[in-house]
Amino acid sequence: MKFLKYNILLGCIFLTSIVCCSSDTSTTENTNEESVTEQPADDNDSAFSSVVEENGQLRILNGVLVNKNNAPVQLRGMSFFWSQWIGKYYTEDTVNWLKNDWQCTVVRAAMAVDEASGYLTNPELEKQKVFTVIDAAIKNGLYVIVDWHSHHAEDYLEEAKSFFAEVSEKYGDVPNIIYETYNEPLDVSWTAVLKPYHETIIAEIRKNDPDNLIICGTRTWSQRVDEVIGNKIDDENVAYTLHYYAATHKQELRAITKSALDNNIPIFVTEYGVSEASGDGSINNVEAEAWWSFLDENNISWCNWSIADKEELSAALKPNASANGGWPLDMLTTSGTMVREELKKKNPKY
Ligand code: IDC
């Protein structure tokens, strides 16, 4: 059965390649005659054992995240919490559970930097947590985002350079790794501060890793993706970060995002909540659904905030949930339940 499905899948890719190759590509910016192929219908039961086995090396093509066959890929998964505060979930067992039970195709490790006792104070301790998640993600065939979780990264340039140099040297030869150079800048200039910051870090990464995806934070808590229009970073495999919290950010932020998309700016939602931007307050189901539809329509990948058992509405787990996965459904919060259902409904099952 699996073999048959695999052949049908290959057939679809082959046929869509022919259709796409013979169609008019004049609407695309790219002149190298490559085009994005159509995604075969997803029956939610993949013939492959993991998302990385199926999709391999990711890249950006005409503003879209595509796989090794140039077919669009939309990853969906979970973000871990600040590593220094709730690092107990940075375990192999949690990653296994997020793949097998939650059907995540991507996870995000949030390396705390300057807050409390993060990387600046305890680099080895914090790195070990992040490396544990990366190693487990690679074993599971998941994509993994390595996020420099700071609001002031431009103030610690040397530390960021050395961290990303180390990560790219250690993991740059596997297709699983995705770098996120700056979680959320505050109100600082894209042109004068953020773009040069990202370029400096990208130069470090590219010494070791010529091709994996790099995601770059934008002004105002990674919301102003429109400011990248006409001012992109000169690297083929860069996407830009959008963050939203559904009970706070609504149509206005979707409109900003749409203007970026209309200008071929690749977007990746490395973090969002169904709650307010505080991470708490209230949950907005209607807006959560509106955002999920918007992301699907535009093939935008996402990670939900967060794998944590803190008493706040954005946390996925109830207090004292096990650090080794295996969570019974009654240990999930309202947010955790909503997001897990969305993942299981939309992601392929590996
Ligand atoms: C929040 C946590 C909260 C913690 C706070 C500290 O949920 O418990 O007290 O950080 O700053 C973001 C950030 C992310 C925030 C999250 C919710 O990237 O670190 O986590 N959020 O406020 N951007 C928008 C919302």
Residues whose N, C-alpha, C, O or C-beta is under 5 A from the ligand:
A	BS01	IDC	E184 A277 S278 G279
